[in-house]
Amino acid sequence: MPTILTLPNTSNSPRGALGVGVIGTVLRLLEVALKVRQHREVVKAISGVHTRDLLKTYSRAVYRYTLPYLSMKFDRQVRQQMLVGHYDFLNQALHASFFQRVLSDAMTLWKCEIDGSVFSISVGGPCPHREGDLTLVFKMDGCPLYRMAFSVVKAPLLALNARTSSHVLYVGQVQGYPDRFEQIRQATRTCRDVAPADLLMAGMAGLASALGISMVAGVGVENSLSYQSLLALNTSDSYADFWKKFHGVRAEGGHYLLGLPLAEKPIGLIKANHRGRTLAKRELKRSVSDEAQAALRPLTVCGCGRPG
């Protein structure tokens, strides 16, 4: 899998800078004032009984929908509905202790010591680049190496039938942290040659299972908020390759859809001399998913992702 590099702040790119200047800010605030009812819906959702403390740390979260959010493909109305839906779902599906742990950087989904190094995956708050309202972070010995930002999105907003899963985990960012390429390589070697991004996907699968969600969507590269930076770094194919690796199907909206549990190549199709290595990798990823599910399950109110 091509390495997905860490990118500069997307507000410095032409696409990410859309509406960020003084004039853009004034226009966005004017639109908020003209559509105050929609804005109140966002404030009400984020001020839910379990997520209200997020506003103390992420006070600007209520304005995220006024700028490109998750994907360049979504218009303002859809972004507003997505933001409201994300926080409505989490307030109904998870206990307050989940968000308390997120804010204190203590929401660990998986932790394991391998060859003297301690690896972990934890849940953090909103991605500052508006590419997700929760962030999975992969760490080695406490040092963050890789992140995956996502939001919970109502299936109909992606033109999906809600009979299988009423909600989808929409991934808007998969990136490594800057200047940590050697640590990422070391972590990959130590973790049975399983890349951090793949371990994050395993953690995502476990989290989704605990929430009763059976589908993941991943942003298409041309709709990524980081697209210009990806082009500058010559890594614009990374997202497409990543989603296709998990047998993601390209959807009409420009994103990729991945069913859960994640598809795997039949072991019989793996070369005989590679099967032992492949099984070891799968065992590690399965342990990540199982532990992530077990860690989150006690904090869930119900599997709200399942259709009623």
C-alpha positions in Angstrom: 0.0 0.0 0.0 1.4 3.4 -0.9 2.2 5.5 2.2 -0.5 8.1 2.9 1.5 11.1 4.0 0.7 13.8 6.4 -0.5 17.0 4.7 -0.1 20.7 5.5 -3.1 22.5 7.0 -5.7 22.3 4.2 -6.7 25.9 4.9 -3.6 26.8 3.0 -4.8 25.1 -0.2 -7.1 26.6 -2.8 -9.9 24.2 -2.1 -9.5 24.2 1.7 -9.2 28.0 1.7 -12.7 28.4 0.2 -14.5 31.0 2.3 -11.7 31.3 4.9 -10.7 34.9 4.3 -12.3 37.9 5.9 -14.9 38.4 3.2 -15.7 34.7 3.2 -16.1 34.7 7.0 -18.5 37.6 6.8 -20.5 36.0 4.1 -20.7 32.7 6.0 -21.8 34.5 9.2 -24.4 36.4 7.2 -25.7 33.1 5.8 -25.9 31.7 9.3 -27.9 34.7 10.4 -30.3 34.3 7.5 -30.7 30.6 8.2 -30.7 30.8 11.9 -33.1 27.9 12.3 -30.7 25.5 10.7 -27.8 26.8 12.8 -29.9 26.4 16.0 -30.4 22.7 15.0 -26.6 22.3 14.9 -26.0 24.0 18.2 -28.8 21.9 19.8 -27.3 18.7 18.5 -23.7 19.5 19.6 -25.0 20.8 23.0 -26.6 17.4 23.7 -26.5 16.1 27.2 -23.4 13.9 26.4 -21.5 16.0 24.0 -22.0 19.5 25.4 -18.5 19.5 27.0 -17.0 19.2 23.5 -17.8 22.8 22.9 -15.4 23.9 25.7 -12.5 22.5 23.7 -13.9 22.7 20.1 -16.0 25.9 20.3 -16.0 26.4 16.5 -17.5 22.9 15.9 -20.9 24.5 15.4 -19.7 26.3 12.3 -18.0 23.3 10.6 -20.9 22.8 8.1 -20.4 26.4 6.7 -17.1 25.3 5.1 -16.2 22.2 3.1 -16.7 19.2 5.4 -15.8 15.5 5.0 -15.9 15.8 1.2 -15.9 18.6 -1.3 -18.9 16.9 -2.9 -21.4 17.8 -0.2 -23.3 21.1 -0.4 -24.1 23.3 2.6 -27.5 21.7 3.4 -26.1 18.2 3.3 -23.2 19.2 5.5 -25.6 20.7 8.0 -27.7 17.6 8.1 -24.6 15.4 8.5 -23.3 17.4 11.4 -26.6 17.3 13.2 -27.0 13.6 12.5 -23.6 12.8 13.8 -24.1 14.4 17.2 -27.7 13.2 17.5 -26.6 9.6 16.9 -23.7 9.8 19.4 -25.9 11.3 22.1 -28.3 8.5 21.7 -25.9 5.6 21.2 -23.1 6.3 23.7 -22.9 7.1 27.4 -21.4 10.4 28.6 -18.3 8.6 29.9 -17.2 7.9 26.2 -16.9 11.7 25.5 -15.3 12.3 28.9 -12.6 9.8 27.9 -12.3 11.3 24.4 -11.6 14.8 25.8 -9.1 13.4 28.3 -7.3 11.4 25.7 -8.2 8.2 27.6 -10.6 6.5 25.1 -8.3 3.5 24.2 -9.8 0.9 21.9 -6.7 -1.4 21.7 -3.3 -1.7 23.4 -0.7 -4.3 22.9 3.0 -4.7 23.7 5.0 -6.3 20.8 8.8 -6.8 21.0 9.2 -4.3 23.7 7.1 -1.5 22.1 3.6 -0.5 23.2 1.1 0.1 20.4 -2.3 1.6 20.9 -5.4 2.9 19.1 -7.4 5.6 20.8 -10.4 7.9 19.9 -9.8 11.6 19.8 -12.0 14.6 19.1 -12.8 16.5 15.8 -10.1 16.7 13.1 -9.1 20.3 12.8 -9.3 20.1 9.0 -13.1 19.3 9.1 -12.4 15.8 7.7 -14.2 14.1 10.6 -15.7 14.7 14.0 -13.9 11.8 15.7 -10.3 10.7 15.1 -8.7 7.3 15.6 -5.1 7.7 16.5 -2.4 5.0 16.2 0.5 5.4 18.6 3.8 3.7 19.3 5.1 4.1 22.8 2.8 7.0 23.3 3.9 8.8 20.1 1.1 9.4 17.5 2.0 8.1 14.1 -1.2 7.8 12.1 -4.8 9.0 12.2 -8.1 8.3 10.6 -10.8 11.0 10.9 -14.5 10.1 10.5 -18.1 11.0 11.3 -21.3 9.0 11.7 -23.5 9.8 8.7 -27.1 8.9 8.0 -27.3 6.4 5.2 -30.0 8.3 3.2 -27.6 11.3 2.9 -25.3 9.1 0.9 -28.3 7.8 -1.2 -28.0 4.4 0.5 -30.8 2.1 1.6 -31.1 2.2 5.3 -32.4 -1.4 5.7 -28.9 -2.8 6.1 -27.5 0.0 8.3 -29.2 3.3 9.1 -25.9 4.9 9.6 -22.4 4.8 7.9 -19.0 5.7 9.2 -17.7 8.3 6.7 -13.9 8.5 6.7 -12.6 11.9 5.4 -8.9 11.5 6.3 -6.3 8.8 6.5 -2.9 10.3 7.2 0.4 9.9 8.9 1.9 12.5 11.3 4.6 14.8 9.9 8.3 13.8 10.0 7.6 10.3 11.5 8.2 8.1 8.4 10.9 6.1 10.1 8.8 5.4 13.1 5.9 4.4 10.9 8.2 1.9 9.1 9.5 0.6 12.4 5.9 0.2 13.7 4.9 -1.7 10.5 7.8 -4.1 10.8 7.1 -4.8 14.5 3.4 -5.3 13.9 4.0 -8.3 11.6 4.3 -6.0 8.6 0.7 -4.7 9.1 0.7 -1.0 8.3 -0.7 1.4 10.9 -3.5 2.5 8.4 -4.6 -1.2 8.2 -4.6 -1.5 12.0 -6.8 1.7 12.1 -9.2 0.1 9.7 -9.4 -2.9 12.0 -10.1 -0.7 14.9 -12.7 1.1 12.9 -14.4 -2.2 12.1 -14.6 -3.1 15.8 -16.0 0.4 16.7 -18.6 0.1 14.0 -19.6 -3.4 15.2 -20.1 -2.1 18.7 -22.4 0.7 17.3 -24.4 -1.7 15.1 -23.0 -0.1 11.9 -22.3 -2.4 9.0 -20.8 0.0 6.4 -17.9 2.4 6.0 -17.6 5.1 3.3 -14.2 6.6 2.3 -13.8 9.9 0.6 -12.6 9.8 -3.0 -9.3 11.5 -3.6 -10.6 14.1 -6.0 -13.2 15.1 -3.3 -10.8 15.1 -0.4 -10.4 18.4 1.4 -6.6 17.7 1.1 -6.7 17.1 -2.7 -4.4 20.0 -3.6 -1.8 19.0 -1.0 -2.1 15.3 -2.2 -1.3 16.5 -5.7 1.7 18.6 -4.5 3.1 15.5 -2.7 2.4 13.3 -5.7 0.3 10.9 -3.5 -3.1 11.5 -5.1 -3.6 7.8 -5.8 -3.2 6.8 -2.2 -6.8 7.1 -1.1 -8.1 5.2 -4.1 -5.6 2.4 -3.6 -6.4 2.3 0.1 -10.1 1.8 -0.4 -9.7 -0.7 -3.2 -7.4 -2.7 -1.0 -10.5 -3.3 1.2 -12.6 -4.1 -1.9 -14.3 -0.7 -1.7 -16.9 0.0 -4.4 -17.0 3.3 -6.0 -20.3 5.0 -5.4 -22.1 7.7 -7.4 -21.3 10.3 -4.9 -17.5 9.9 -5.5 -16.8 8.0 -2.3 -16.0 4.3 -1.8 -18.3 1.9 0.1 -16.9 -0.9 2.2 -19.1 -3.5 3.8 -18.3 -4.9 7.3 -16.8 -7.2 8.2 -14.0 -6.2 5.8 -13.6 -8.6 2.9 -10.4 -10.8 2.8 -8.9 -12.7 -0.1 -9.7 -16.5 0.4 -6.7 -18.1 2.0 -6.7 -20.8 -0.7 -5.8 -18.1 -3.2 -2.7 -17.1 -1.2 0.6 -18.7 -2.3 1.3 -21.6 0.0 4.6 -20.1 1.2 2.9 -16.8 2.2 -0.1 -18.3 4.0 1.5 -18.4 7.5 2.5 -14.8 7.2 -0.9 -13.8 5.9 -2.7 -15.7 8.8 -0.5 -14.0 11.3 -1.4 -10.6 9.9 -5.1 -11.4 10.0 -4.8 -12.7 13.5 -3.4 -9.3 14.6 -6.0 -7.3 12.8 -8.8 -9.5 14.2 -7.5 -9.0 17.7 -7.6 -5.3 17.1 -11.2 -5.4 15.9 -12.3 -7.7 18.8 -10.6 -5.6 21.5 -12.0 -2.3 20.0 -15.5 -3.8 20.0 -15.1 -5.1 23.6 -13.7 -1.7 24.8 -16.6 0.3 23.3 -19.5 -2.1 23.9 -20.0 -1.2 27.6 -20.2 2.5 26.7 -23.0 2.0 24.2 -26.7 2.6 25.0 -27.8 0.5 22.1 -26.8 -0.5 18.6 -28.4 2.5 17.0 -26.9 1.8 13.6 -29.2 -1.2 13.2 -32.5 -0.5 11.5 -35.5 -0.6 13.7 
